[in-house]
Amino acid sequence: MARDPSTAHSEAPQHLKAVAMKLFAERGIDGVTVRQIAEAAGQKNHAAITYHFGSKDALIRELVVDGAQAIDARRNAALDRANATNGPHSVLEVMEILVETSVDPDPPAWGECYNRFVVGLQLSNRALFMDALAGRWNSGYQRCLDEVRRLMPGMPAELLNQRLVFMGGAIGGILAGRETELADRSREHPMWSHPGTLGRVARALASIIED
């Protein structure tokens, strides 16, 4: 069941982060002020962001790390399960792990936001994004890439690495687009809401690598 960050039992910092993520995903980090975040979160004190996080940049960094940690934990757990049965057994299985673990299993009431947020952040301020991660919280992703290399021993390393870069760019853009469409509650989005869509995304990503 989707959680509602606006419920009374939510702590103020968590509620502020959920609201900030939504606004950043919709408008970009440069299109949102700390005052707007506080107001959208129902905070009468417009200094709430400074009080809880120190600055807007510090809030953004925390949001990046929160999401990256959660995704990394899901990816490593999925890979551990696959490894327990001597898998992953195919590039498609690796792509399924990458896609499925990129999706929030417990999104806020208004829908997923993280992929839109980080894709937009990388376009507008990649330095801030990279500095927030500082090379951390990507062990699951690197393990996935290693599994693809294991499964594709006949492909020249230079070509395979190039295709992995293409795949990495594609997954972020596709999932950000999915979030954008599903956030539009004015109409139905049967393609994106279909239960088989994420599997089709995984197959498309596998094709980038294998074909």
N, CA, C and O of each residue as an XYZ file, in Angstrom:
844
protein
N       0.856     -1.199      0.000
C       0.000      0.000      0.000
C       0.886      1.241      0.000
O       1.887      1.297      0.714
N       0.521      2.215     -0.788
C       1.311      3.450     -0.871
C       1.211      4.216      0.435
O       0.149      4.313      1.051
N       2.352      4.755      0.834
C       2.349      5.536      2.065
C       1.946      6.969      1.766
O       2.099      7.426      0.634
N       1.450      7.667      2.728
C       1.071      9.065      2.572
C       1.967      9.890      3.479
O       1.767      9.900      4.693
N       2.969     10.595      2.910
C       3.907     11.357      3.733
C       3.248     12.473      4.530
O       3.882     13.044      5.418
N       1.997     12.799      4.237
C       1.347     13.901      4.945
C       0.593     13.449      6.183
O      -0.049     14.267      6.843
N       0.658     12.158      6.515
C      -0.053     11.689      7.691
C       0.537     12.273      8.953
O       1.704     12.664      8.996
N      -0.296     12.324      9.983
C       0.086     13.036     11.198
C       1.298     12.416     11.874
O       2.057     13.117     12.543
N       1.492     11.100     11.708
C       2.594     10.465     12.419
C       3.938     10.667     11.727
O       4.979     10.332     12.292
N       3.927     11.208     10.516
C       5.191     11.445      9.818
C       5.999     12.510     10.535
O       5.459     13.523     10.978
N       7.289     12.273     10.643
C       8.156     13.257     11.259
C       8.409     14.384     10.268
O       8.432     14.170      9.056
N       8.598     15.577     10.797
C       8.749     16.760      9.950
C       9.874     16.632      8.916
O       9.647     16.953      7.749
N      11.076     16.176      9.293
C      12.133     16.084      8.280
C      11.783     15.128      7.142
O      12.066     15.419      5.980
N      11.172     13.996      7.467
C      10.804     13.032      6.439
C       9.723     13.601      5.532
O       9.751     13.406      4.317
N       8.788     14.292      6.121
C       7.726     14.918      5.331
C       8.294     15.992      4.412
O       7.903     16.085      3.248
N       9.209     16.799      4.926
C       9.850     17.826      4.119
C      10.616     17.195      2.955
O      10.576     17.706      1.836
N      11.307     16.096      3.215
C      12.058     15.431      2.153
C      11.129     14.875      1.075
O      11.414     14.983     -0.118
N      10.015     14.280      1.507
C       9.069     13.733      0.532
C       8.490     14.829     -0.348
O       8.378     14.668     -1.563
N       8.125     15.940      0.269
C       7.559     17.062     -0.489
C       8.615     17.678     -1.400
O       8.330     18.001     -2.553
N       9.831     17.843     -0.886
C      10.908     18.410     -1.698
C      11.203     17.532     -2.909
O      11.407     18.040     -4.012
N      11.226     16.222     -2.708
C      11.474     15.305     -3.814
C      10.426     15.488     -4.908
O      10.756     15.533     -6.093
N       9.180     15.591     -4.507
C       8.100     15.778     -5.478
C       8.291     17.076     -6.265
O       8.185     17.083     -7.491
N       8.568     18.159     -5.565
C       8.731     19.451     -6.233
C       9.965     19.472     -7.127
O       9.917     20.001     -8.238
N      11.066     18.902     -6.653
C      12.275     18.853     -7.471
C      12.047     18.006     -8.720
O      12.524     18.348     -9.802
N      11.319     16.900     -8.568
C      11.042     16.033     -9.714
C      10.198     16.753    -10.756
O      10.399     16.579    -11.958
N       9.260     17.558    -10.291
C       8.348     18.259    -11.197
C       8.969     19.493    -11.836
O       8.732     19.769    -13.012
N       9.764     20.240    -11.069
C      10.219     21.548    -11.525
C      11.726     21.670    -11.685
O      12.203     22.662    -12.237
N      12.480     20.696    -11.220
C      13.932     20.819    -11.210
C      14.395     21.553     -9.971
O      13.629     22.295     -9.355
N      15.643     21.347     -9.609
C      16.122     21.945     -8.358
C      16.180     23.466     -8.434
O      16.027     24.142     -7.417
N      16.397     24.007     -9.621
C      16.493     25.463     -9.748
C      15.115     26.131     -9.809
O      15.007     27.354     -9.721
N      14.073     25.323     -9.959
C      12.726     25.871    -10.048
C      11.968     25.835     -8.743
O      10.769     26.111     -8.711
N      12.660     25.494     -7.655
C      12.006     25.351     -6.353
C      12.816     26.075     -5.288
O      14.035     25.915     -5.213
N      12.149     26.865     -4.474
C      12.816     27.551     -3.374
C      12.525     26.829     -2.065
O      11.587     26.037     -1.970
N      13.346     27.116     -1.059
C      13.108     26.501      0.254
C      11.780     26.984      0.838
O      11.112     26.244      1.560
N      11.404     28.204      0.532
C      10.115     28.722      0.993
C       8.961     27.922      0.389
O       7.994     27.598      1.079
N       9.069     27.608     -0.899
C       8.021     26.830     -1.547
C       7.922     25.426     -0.967
O       6.824     24.893     -0.813
N       9.055     24.832     -0.648
C       9.045     23.503     -0.037
C       8.341     23.552      1.318
O       7.481     22.724      1.616
N       8.717     24.527      2.123
C       8.116     24.655      3.454
C       6.609     24.864      3.354
O       5.840     24.249      4.093
N       6.192     25.730      2.441
C       4.757     26.006      2.288
C       4.008     24.771      1.815
O       2.925     24.468      2.314
N       4.587     24.050      0.843
C       3.935     22.848      0.328
C       3.852     21.763      1.384
O       2.952     20.924      1.354
N       4.788     21.779      2.314
C       4.796     20.799      3.398
C       3.922     21.225      4.570
O       3.802     20.501      5.559
N       3.312     22.405      4.455
C       2.443     22.882      5.527
C       3.195     23.464      6.703
O       2.660     23.554      7.808
N       4.429     23.858      6.471
C       5.245     24.441      7.537
C       5.047     25.957      7.566
O       5.296     26.640      6.573
N       4.610     26.466      8.682
C       4.451     27.911      8.817
C       5.802     28.608      8.907
O       5.947     29.761      8.501
N       6.780     27.902      9.439
C       8.121     28.463      9.555
C       8.872     28.203      8.255
O       9.218     27.059      7.959
N       9.125     29.241      7.487
C       9.792     29.095      6.208
C      11.273     28.766      6.348
O      11.937     28.484      5.351
N      11.792     28.798      7.550
C      13.188     28.425      7.792
C      13.316     26.945      8.140
O      14.369     26.505      8.603
N      12.254     26.178      7.921
C      12.258     24.762      8.312
C      13.364     23.982      7.608
O      13.986     23.109      8.213
N      13.615     24.287      6.343
C      14.654     23.572      5.604
C      16.017     23.830      6.220
O      16.802     22.904      6.429
N      16.291     25.092      6.509
C      17.567     25.440      7.132
C      17.691     24.792      8.500
O      18.762     24.309      8.868
N      16.614     24.779      9.245
C      16.625     24.203     10.597
C      16.938     22.706     10.565
O      17.753     22.220     11.349
N      16.293     21.986      9.663
C      16.430     20.528      9.649
C      17.616     20.034      8.826
O      18.194     18.993      9.141
N      17.987     20.772      7.769
C      19.006     20.250      6.859
C      20.223     21.161      6.688
O      21.262     20.713      6.203
N      20.111     22.404      7.071
C      21.219     23.335      6.956
C      21.145     24.207      5.722
O      21.427     25.403      5.791
N      20.767     23.623      4.584
C      20.673     24.388      3.341
C      19.907     23.565      2.302
O      19.663     22.374      2.491
N      19.542     24.212      1.222
C      18.876     23.514      0.122
C      19.799     22.472     -0.489
O      19.361     21.361     -0.787
N      21.076     22.813     -0.680
C      22.020     21.850     -1.245
C      22.174     20.633     -0.341
O      22.266     19.504     -0.821
N      22.200     20.867      0.967
C      22.327     19.745      1.903
C      21.101     18.840      1.831
O      21.224     17.619      1.929
N      19.927     19.431      1.661
C      18.708     18.648      1.493
C      18.792     17.812      0.219
O      18.454     16.628      0.230
N      19.238     18.417     -0.873
C      19.364     17.695     -2.136
C      20.326     16.520     -1.990
O      20.050     15.419     -2.466
N      21.447     16.759     -1.333
C      22.416     15.686     -1.123
C      21.810     14.537     -0.332
O      22.042     13.368     -0.640
N      21.042     14.873      0.676
C      20.425     13.832      1.502
C      19.415     13.030      0.696
O      19.323     11.812      0.851
N      18.660     13.701     -0.160
C      17.699     12.999     -1.001
C      18.407     12.052     -1.967
O      17.961     10.923     -2.172
N      19.501     12.507     -2.555
C      20.270     11.656     -3.470
C      20.746     10.405     -2.745
O      20.582      9.290     -3.239
N      21.332     10.597     -1.577
C      21.893      9.469     -0.830
C      20.805      8.520     -0.341
O      20.969      7.303     -0.416
N      19.697      9.063      0.159
C      18.601      8.205      0.631
C      18.154      7.240     -0.465
O      18.039      6.035     -0.240
N      17.905      7.787     -1.647
C      17.436      6.952     -2.747
C      18.492      5.978     -3.225
O      18.189      4.817     -3.503
N      19.741      6.442     -3.325
C      20.828      5.588     -3.794
C      21.062      4.424     -2.834
O      21.289      3.294     -3.267
N      21.008      4.697     -1.545
C      21.185      3.633     -0.556
C      20.091      2.579     -0.677
O      20.367      1.380     -0.645
N      18.856      3.031     -0.815
C      17.732      2.099     -0.902
C      17.832      1.236     -2.152
O      17.618      0.025     -2.092
N      18.155      1.854     -3.282
C      18.284      1.101     -4.536
C      19.445      0.119     -4.447
O      19.326     -1.028     -4.877
N      20.563      0.567     -3.892
C      21.735     -0.296     -3.780
C      21.433     -1.510     -2.909
O      21.846     -2.625     -3.229
N      20.723     -1.298     -1.822
C      20.370     -2.417     -0.939
C      19.468     -3.406     -1.666
O      19.651     -4.618     -1.545
N      18.496     -2.899     -2.421
C      17.604     -3.794     -3.165
C      18.374     -4.570     -4.234
O      18.131     -5.760     -4.434
N      19.302     -3.897     -4.920
C      20.066     -4.568     -5.970
C      20.964     -5.660     -5.397
O      21.014     -6.767     -5.933
N      21.656     -5.361     -4.334
C      22.533     -6.367     -3.745
C      21.743     -7.556     -3.231
O      22.183     -8.698     -3.364
N      20.570     -7.297     -2.640
C      19.735     -8.396     -2.162
C      19.251     -9.254     -3.328
O      19.248    -10.481     -3.233
N      18.843     -8.622     -4.423
C      18.380     -9.365     -5.597
C      19.508    -10.184     -6.211
O      19.296    -11.325     -6.623
N      20.696     -9.614     -6.273
C      21.841    -10.343     -6.815
C      22.236    -11.504     -5.911
O      22.599    -12.576     -6.396
N      22.166    -11.296     -4.605
C      22.466    -12.386     -3.674
C      21.506    -13.554     -3.882
O      21.912    -14.716     -3.843
N      20.223    -13.235     -4.104
C      19.253    -14.304     -4.350
C      19.569    -15.027     -5.654
O      19.481    -16.253     -5.729
N      19.940    -14.262     -6.685
C      20.283    -14.877     -7.967
C      21.546    -15.729     -7.846
O      21.613    -16.835     -8.383
N      22.537    -15.208     -7.143
C      23.790    -15.941     -6.967
C      23.588    -17.247     -6.215
O      24.318    -18.216     -6.428
N      22.599    -17.268     -5.340
C      22.323    -18.479     -4.552
C      21.895    -19.650     -5.434
O      21.998    -20.805     -5.022
N      21.414    -19.357     -6.651
C      21.029    -20.403     -7.602
C      21.950    -20.367     -8.822
O      21.560    -20.741     -9.928
N      23.184    -19.907     -8.590
C      24.205    -19.831     -9.638
C      23.832    -18.882    -10.775
O      24.299    -19.050    -11.901
N      23.008    -17.906    -10.489
C      22.644    -16.910    -11.470
C      23.353    -15.599    -11.185
O      24.228    -15.531    -10.322
N      22.974    -14.566    -11.909
C      21.986    -14.523    -12.996
C      22.429    -15.381    -14.182
O      23.621    -15.559    -14.435
N      21.423    -15.910    -14.909
C      21.698    -16.841    -15.984
C      21.649    -16.197    -17.368
O      21.946    -16.855    -18.365
N      21.282    -14.930    -17.438
C      21.192    -14.252    -18.737
C      21.334    -12.752    -18.538
O      21.138    -12.233    -17.439
N      21.680    -12.063    -19.628
C      21.733    -10.602    -19.592
C      20.351    -10.048    -19.265
O      20.231     -9.070    -18.527
N      19.316    -10.663    -19.806
C      17.957    -10.215    -19.505
C      17.681    -10.276    -18.010
O      17.077     -9.355    -17.461
N      18.104    -11.325    -17.348
C      17.876    -11.431    -15.898
C      18.577    -10.298    -15.162
O      18.030     -9.754    -14.204
N      19.774     -9.939    -15.594
C      20.482     -8.814    -14.969
C      19.711     -7.520    -15.194
O      19.564     -6.714    -14.275
N      19.219     -7.320    -16.412
C      18.461     -6.105    -16.702
C      17.164     -6.063    -15.888
O      16.748     -4.994    -15.442
N      16.536     -7.204    -15.695
C      15.331     -7.249    -14.862
C      15.649     -6.817    -13.444
O      14.865     -6.103    -12.818
N      16.792     -7.244    -12.936
C      17.196     -6.824    -11.590
C      17.421     -5.317    -11.550
O      16.960     -4.643    -10.628
N      18.124     -4.789    -12.540
C      18.385     -3.347    -12.573
C      17.094     -2.542    -12.612
O      16.951     -1.555    -11.892
N      16.162     -2.959    -13.446
C      14.910     -2.223    -13.598
C      14.046     -2.337    -12.347
O      13.589     -1.328    -11.810
N      13.825     -3.551    -11.890
C      12.927     -3.771    -10.759
C      13.416     -3.078     -9.490
O      12.610     -2.576     -8.707
N      14.725     -3.051     -9.284
C      15.255     -2.434     -8.073
C      15.314     -0.912     -8.173
O      15.530     -0.234     -7.168
N      15.124     -0.369     -9.378
C      15.092      1.086     -9.556
C      13.724      1.669     -9.243
O      13.566      2.888     -9.169
N      12.740      0.806     -9.061
C      11.362      1.236     -8.807
C      11.090      1.183     -7.309
O      11.377      0.183     -6.651
N      10.538      2.259     -6.780
C      10.233      2.347     -5.350
C       9.102      1.373     -5.021
O       8.003      1.509     -5.558
N       9.355      0.383     -4.141
C       8.293     -0.570     -3.805
C       7.243      0.006     -2.863
O       6.189     -0.597     -2.663
N       7.524      1.162     -2.288
C       6.602      1.785     -1.334
C       6.543      3.286     -1.594
O       6.988      4.079     -0.764
N       5.995      3.682     -2.746
C       6.027      5.099     -3.134
C       5.055      5.947     -2.324
O       4.109      5.419     -1.741
N       5.280      7.250     -2.283
C       4.315      8.150     -1.634
C       3.002      8.164     -2.408
O       2.916      7.659     -3.527
N       1.988      8.747     -1.793
C       0.643      8.734     -2.390
C       0.624      9.370     -3.771
O      -0.191      8.986     -4.610
N       1.495     10.325     -4.026
C       1.476     11.022     -5.320
C       2.334     10.326     -6.374
O       2.412     10.796     -7.509
N       2.976      9.216     -6.017
C       3.722      8.451     -7.001
C       5.228      8.560     -6.850
O       5.735      9.323     -6.027
N       5.932      7.783     -7.656
C       7.389      7.748     -7.604
C       7.997      9.051     -8.142
O       7.443      9.692     -9.035
N       9.138      9.418     -7.578
C       9.774     10.686     -7.964
C      11.283     10.577     -8.152
O      11.880     11.422     -8.820
N      11.904      9.562     -7.581
C      13.364      9.568     -7.481
C      14.064      9.573     -8.836
O      15.032     10.311     -9.023
N      13.596      8.769     -9.779
C      14.280      8.730    -11.075
C      14.193     10.072    -11.792
O      15.172     10.526    -12.383
N      13.021     10.707    -11.743
C      12.886     12.042    -12.349
C      13.818     13.033    -11.658
O      14.476     13.845    -12.307
N      13.859     12.950    -10.347
C      14.688     13.865     -9.562
C      16.163     13.743     -9.943
O      16.814     14.752    -10.217
N      16.702     12.508     -9.964
C      18.137     12.369    -10.199
C      18.506     12.607    -11.661
O      19.588     13.120    -11.944
N      17.628     12.244    -12.592
C      17.919     12.526    -13.996
C      17.962     14.036    -14.222
O      18.863     14.541    -14.892
N      16.992     14.752    -13.664
C      16.998     16.207    -13.780
C      18.196     16.836    -13.110
O      18.781     17.785    -13.633
N      18.568     16.310    -11.945
C      19.720     16.844    -11.219
C      21.004     16.643    -12.011
O      21.846     17.539    -12.063
N      21.160     15.482    -12.623
C      22.377     15.231    -13.402
C      22.471     16.150    -14.610
O      23.568     16.508    -15.038
N      21.330     16.532    -15.156
C      21.342     17.445    -16.297
C      21.657     18.873    -15.881
O      22.331     19.603    -16.607
N      21.165     19.273    -14.707
C      21.318     20.672    -14.289
C      22.541     20.912    -13.412
O      23.125     21.996    -13.439
N      22.933     19.896    -12.628
C      24.068     20.085    -11.714
C      24.704     18.729    -11.428
O      24.596     18.198    -10.323
N      25.364     18.183    -12.434
C      25.962     16.855    -12.281
C      27.018     16.838    -11.179
O      27.189     15.830    -10.493
N      27.727     17.955    -11.012
C      28.769     18.014     -9.989
C      28.183     17.786     -8.597
O      28.770     17.078     -7.779
N      27.030     18.385     -8.332
C      26.380     18.205     -7.036
C      25.954     16.755     -6.852
O      26.121     16.180     -5.777
N      25.403     16.169     -7.912
C      24.977     14.768     -7.848
C      26.155     13.853     -7.548
O      26.077     13.013     -6.653
N      27.241     14.011     -8.288
C      28.404     13.145     -8.106
C      29.051     13.361     -6.746
O      29.518     12.411     -6.118
N      29.079     14.607     -6.294
C      29.682     14.900     -4.989
C      28.854     14.297     -3.860
O      29.400     13.841     -2.855
N      27.539     14.297     -4.030
C      26.669     13.716     -3.001
C      26.928     12.222     -2.850
O      26.927     11.703     -1.734
N      27.149     11.532     -3.958
C      27.386     10.089     -3.901
C      28.823      9.759     -3.508
O      29.072      8.782     -2.802
N      29.759     10.574     -3.968
C      31.176     10.382     -3.638
C      31.632      8.946     -3.890
O      32.410      8.386     -3.117
N      31.140      8.360     -4.979
C      31.559      7.018     -5.330
C      30.938      5.916     -4.503
O      31.339      4.757     -4.610
N      29.961      6.261     -3.677
C      29.326      5.268     -2.796
C      27.961      4.840     -3.333
O      27.409      5.447     -4.250
N      27.437      3.769     -2.724
C      26.067      3.314     -2.955
C      25.823      2.872     -4.394
O      24.709      2.997     -4.903
N      26.861      2.355     -5.051
C      26.664      1.826     -6.403
C      27.239      0.419     -6.541
O      27.484     -0.045     -7.655
N      27.457     -0.260     -5.415
C      28.051     -1.596     -5.477
C      27.132     -2.574     -6.192
O      27.603     -3.448     -6.921
N      25.827     -2.435     -5.991
C      24.888     -3.314     -6.674
C      24.924     -3.103     -8.172
O      24.872     -4.067     -8.936
N      25.012     -1.849     -8.605
C      25.084     -1.538    -10.034
C      26.359     -2.124    -10.638
O      26.327     -2.728    -11.709
N      27.482     -1.939     -9.939
C      28.742     -2.466    -10.442
C      28.721     -3.992    -10.500
O      29.293     -4.588    -11.413
N      28.069     -4.617     -9.537
C      27.936     -6.076     -9.578
C      27.118     -6.509    -10.796
O      27.426     -7.517    -11.432
N      26.074     -5.741    -11.113
C      25.269     -6.053    -12.299
C      26.114     -5.963    -13.561
O      26.023     -6.825    -14.435
N      26.934     -4.927    -13.660
C      27.805     -4.788    -14.828
C      28.802     -5.936    -14.912
O      29.091     -6.434    -16.000
N      29.325     -6.353    -13.764
C      30.256     -7.485    -13.747
C      29.574     -8.767    -14.211
O      30.177     -9.584    -14.907
N      28.312     -8.936    -13.821
C      27.573    -10.121    -14.264
C      27.375    -10.103    -15.781
O      27.480    -11.143    -16.432
N      27.090     -8.930    -16.343
C      26.944     -8.831    -17.799
C      28.262     -9.193    -18.476
O      28.267     -9.913    -19.475
N      29.361     -8.708    -17.952
C      30.663     -9.034    -18.539
C      30.924    -10.542    -18.469
O      31.471    -11.126    -19.404
N      30.536    -11.154    -17.376
C      30.695    -12.616    -17.245
C      29.865    -13.352    -18.289
O      30.300    -14.362    -18.843
N      28.675    -12.841    -18.549
C      27.755    -13.498    -19.468
C      28.052    -13.209    -20.936
O      27.515    -13.872    -21.823
N      28.909    -12.218    -21.192
C      29.231    -11.829    -22.574
C      30.732    -11.919    -22.820
O      31.350    -10.926    -23.204
N      31.327    -13.080    -22.608
C      32.795    -13.179    -22.718
C      33.325    -12.988    -24.131
O      34.495    -12.652    -24.316
N      32.471    -13.198    -25.133
C      32.949    -13.105    -26.506
C      32.929    -11.713    -27.091
O      33.466    -11.501    -28.178
N      32.325    -10.755    -26.404
C      32.240     -9.399    -26.938
C      33.482     -8.607    -26.536
O      33.868     -8.628    -25.368
N      34.109     -7.915    -27.472
C      35.281     -7.098    -27.123
C      34.962     -6.126    -25.994
O      33.894     -5.516    -25.979
N      35.886     -5.983    -25.052
C      35.648     -5.181    -23.852
C      35.263     -3.743    -24.187
O      34.376     -3.171    -23.554
N      35.927     -3.162    -25.178
C      35.629     -1.775    -25.536
C      34.191     -1.630    -26.015
O      33.498     -0.687    -25.634
N      33.744     -2.562    -26.850
C      32.381     -2.511    -27.366
C      31.367     -2.761    -26.258
O      30.346     -2.078    -26.182
N      31.642     -3.733    -25.405
C      30.712     -4.038    -24.319
C      30.599     -2.872    -23.350
O      29.500     -2.528    -22.914
N      31.718     -2.269    -23.014
C      31.685     -1.124    -22.097
C      30.889      0.029    -22.699
O      30.158      0.718    -21.987
N      31.026      0.240    -24.004
C      30.257      1.287    -24.662
C      28.766      0.998    -24.555
O      27.978      1.900    -24.271
N      28.377     -0.242    -24.779
C      26.964     -0.599    -24.706
C      26.435     -0.504    -23.276
O      25.269     -0.170    -23.066
N      27.274     -0.792    -22.309
C      26.856     -0.640    -20.910
C      26.606      0.831    -20.578
O      25.689      1.151    -19.822
N      27.415      1.717    -21.138
C      27.186      3.155    -20.945
C      25.854      3.559    -21.575
O      25.078      4.296    -20.967
N      25.591      3.082    -22.783
C      24.317      3.377    -23.450
C      23.148      2.866    -22.601
O      22.155      3.566    -22.408
N      23.283      1.644    -22.101
C      22.228      1.059    -21.271
C      21.997      1.886    -20.021
O      20.851      2.127    -19.642
N      23.078      2.328    -19.369
C      22.947      3.115    -18.145
C      22.214      4.415    -18.375
O      21.411      4.837    -17.543
N      22.490      5.058    -19.511
C      21.767      6.283    -19.827
C      20.317      6.020    -20.157
O      19.438      6.806    -19.805
N      20.065      4.907    -20.837
C      18.700      4.591    -21.246
C      17.807      4.270    -20.053
O      16.659      4.712    -20.011
N      18.306      3.517    -19.092
C      17.450      3.099    -17.986
C      16.955      4.294    -17.186
O      15.790      4.338    -16.793
N      17.834      5.265    -16.943
C      17.419      6.449    -16.197
C      16.359      7.239    -16.943
O      15.349      7.638    -16.362
N      16.591      7.467    -18.241
C      15.644      8.243    -19.028
C      14.300      7.565    -19.153
O      13.261      8.218    -19.053
N      14.308      6.247    -19.374
C      13.045      5.524    -19.525
C      12.246      5.544    -18.236
O      11.043      5.806    -18.253
N      12.904      5.269    -17.118
C      12.169      5.218    -15.849
C      11.732      6.610    -15.394
O      10.696      6.750    -14.744
N      12.511      7.639    -15.730
C      12.075      9.000    -15.435
C      10.844      9.355    -16.253
O       9.916      9.991    -15.753
N      10.841      8.938    -17.523
C       9.672      9.176    -18.368
C       8.450      8.446    -17.840
O       7.344      8.986    -17.854
N       8.646      7.221    -17.377
C       7.540      6.458    -16.793
C       6.952      7.186    -15.597
O       5.733      7.301    -15.471
N       7.812      7.675    -14.723
C       7.324      8.401    -13.543
C       6.537      9.640    -13.939
O       5.494      9.935    -13.356
N       7.037     10.360    -14.927
C       6.362     11.577    -15.376
C       4.952     11.265    -15.876
O       3.994     11.959    -15.536
N       4.839     10.222    -16.679
C       3.527      9.865    -17.222
C       2.578      9.404    -16.118
O       1.418      9.815    -16.091
N       3.049      8.571    -15.224
C       2.174      8.046    -14.173
C       1.791      9.116    -13.160
O       0.778      8.984    -12.473
N       2.594     10.181    -13.062
C       2.259     11.277    -12.151
C       1.094     12.109    -12.670
O       0.462     12.844    -11.912
N       0.815     11.991    -13.958
C      -0.317     12.704    -14.567
C      -1.597     11.924    -14.276
O      -1.864     10.905    -14.912
N      -2.382     12.398    -13.323
C      -3.603     11.693    -12.917
C      -4.823     12.154    -13.725
O      -5.948     11.755    -13.424
N      -4.608     12.988    -14.746
C      -5.743     13.510    -15.518
C      -6.291     12.494    -16.523
O      -7.395     12.661    -17.042
N      -5.516     11.443    -16.793
C      -5.953     10.442    -17.746
C      -5.236      9.130    -17.455
O      -4.307      9.079    -16.650
N      -5.678      8.082    -18.118
C      -5.060      6.771    -17.958
C      -3.779      6.687    -18.798
O      -3.649      7.347    -19.829
N      -2.851      5.870    -18.336
C      -1.607      5.640    -19.065
C      -1.397      4.130    -19.172
O      -0.536      3.568    -18.496
N      -2.187      3.480    -20.024
C      -2.180      2.011    -20.056
C      -0.832      1.385    -20.376
O      -0.508      0.313    -19.866
N      -0.040      2.051    -21.223
C       1.257      1.464    -21.552
C       2.154      1.410    -20.322
O       2.795      0.394    -20.056
N       2.195      2.516    -19.571
C       3.098      2.595    -18.433
C       2.566      1.876    -17.202
O       3.348      1.422    -16.365
N       1.262      1.768    -17.082
C       0.690      1.099    -15.915
C       0.533     -0.405    -16.120
O       0.220     -1.129    -15.174
N       0.744     -0.876    -17.331
C       0.601     -2.304    -17.625
C       1.612     -3.106    -16.798
O       2.777     -2.718    -16.716
N       1.188     -4.219    -16.184
C       2.102     -4.993    -15.338
C       3.290     -5.583    -16.075
O       4.285     -5.954    -15.452
N       3.196     -5.674    -17.400
C       4.319     -6.226    -18.162
C       5.305     -5.202    -18.667
O       6.308     -5.560    -19.285
N       5.038     -3.917    -18.414
C       5.882     -2.873    -19.006
C       7.319     -2.911    -18.512
O       8.245     -2.772    -19.310
N       7.521     -3.094    -17.226
C       8.890     -3.096    -16.712
C       9.692     -4.259    -17.293
O      10.891     -4.125    -17.538
N       9.041     -5.388    -17.514
C       9.726     -6.498    -18.157
C      10.122     -6.163    -19.580
O      11.181     -6.577    -20.052
N       9.268     -5.411    -20.265
C       9.583     -4.992    -21.634
C      10.732     -3.997    -21.654
O      11.553     -4.002    -22.571
N      10.784     -3.143    -20.636
C      11.925     -2.226    -20.519
C      13.208     -3.030    -20.366
O      14.216     -2.727    -21.005
N      13.172     -4.054    -19.519
C      14.355     -4.894    -19.310
C      14.784     -5.564    -20.612
O      15.978     -5.661    -20.897
N      13.829     -6.020    -21.393
C      14.180     -6.660    -22.665
C      14.796     -5.660    -23.634
O      15.727     -5.994    -24.366
N      14.281     -4.436    -23.641
C      14.858     -3.409    -24.509
C      16.306     -3.103    -24.102
O      17.176     -2.925    -24.955
N      16.547     -3.044    -22.802
C      17.910     -2.780    -22.317
C      18.844     -3.931    -22.662
O      20.000     -3.719    -23.029
N      18.328     -5.162    -22.541
C      19.150     -6.320    -22.911
C      19.518     -6.269    -24.384
O      20.619     -6.664    -24.768
N      18.590     -5.781    -25.214
C      18.858     -5.683    -26.642
C      19.971     -4.684    -26.939
O      20.760     -4.885    -27.862
N      20.035     -3.612    -26.161
C      21.121     -2.638    -26.356
C      22.476     -3.319    -26.184
O      23.431     -3.005    -26.895
N      22.552     -4.237    -25.254
C      23.820     -4.901    -24.957
C      24.119     -6.049    -25.903
O      25.258     -6.210    -26.344
N      23.113     -6.844    -26.218
C      23.342     -8.099    -26.936
C      23.294     -7.967    -28.454
O      24.001     -8.691    -29.155
N      22.471     -7.052    -28.976
C      22.267     -6.993    -30.426
C      23.388     -6.236    -31.143
O      23.357     -6.101    -32.367
